[in-house]
Amino acid sequence: MQQKRVEKATPPKPPKPGKVEEVTDLQPVALGKSADEELMRRTQNGDKAAFSILYDRYSSAVLSYLYRMLGNVEDVESIGQEVFLRAFRFAPTYRFPQKFSTWLFTITRNLAINHSRRRKRSPVRNITELNLDGVDISGDPYQVATRATDDLEKQEEIARVLKALDDLPTDQKEVIVLGVFQDMSYAQMEEITGTKAVTLRSRMFHGLKKLASLIGRTGHENDTH
């Protein structure tokens, strides 16, 4: 009687702990035209040039966010460098196809919160509903306003907004920074902050309402002088 041969299947080897399984399906496309998420996969494969492009794409946005949350230029520059150092160091924790910007701003937010706790205050320098494209918003509110426009009335409005934002509660400042100035959806903000979208919407509503009230009060005080 002929015996049947049984072939044993060789199980695939699991990836080593702490390492990302090598990505083999990346297409030979110019790095500059690659999506953020593809560049992050290349970074996980050790491609430093890919991460350099991500740095160029997001360094300004990260610094802008940190400045608005912390208000200290020296702190912003050092923390901004730490954001990207951590992003590179912890690249293996990124999971494709998660949105890269959400992953990066989660790191940024955590560093900003930790720094704020150490300083016990987190002033926000923000400008809402004003056209300030290409304007460096760091520094004194009145200097920012002068750089932004030659219109004296508009300058006063910008300065009022900047100063009023300092009086908002931190949670309201944060949702305005992410939603209005970083143009993030509530779904992204929910993932970054760990706070439900319904709560974020409430904070946005009350934050903008209070901001408008503070701007109006500041304007009234200036009119009485």
Summary of the structure (lengths in Angstrom):
residues: 225
radius of gyration: 23.3
end to end distance: 110.1
largest distance: 110.1
contacts: 605
relative contact order: 0.09
helix: 64%
strand: 0%
